[in-house]
């Protein structure tokens, strides 16, 4: 990953929201709400508090849930990412 987040930020790649109905009709992600889950691609070193670094709990590869409005969308080398603060993540999905 060429993007290295700072502090308690994460780079998350939203999962595709494209869906195929039973009838075979494909609903593209542009016709639906943005996905609210994604995969963590990069993790910052953590937040500084009282002169000590507190490492992020999340790690690269985690599958996370987040609000639609959370973070900032960013397109890099043709791929869309979200840059979120760790506290904007609602939870993880265990497979």
ABEGO torsion letter per residue (X at the ends): XABBBBEABBBBBBBBABBBBAAGBBBBAAABBBBABBBBABBBAEBBBGGBBBBBABBBGBBBBBBAABEBBBBBGGBBBBBBBAAABAEBBBX
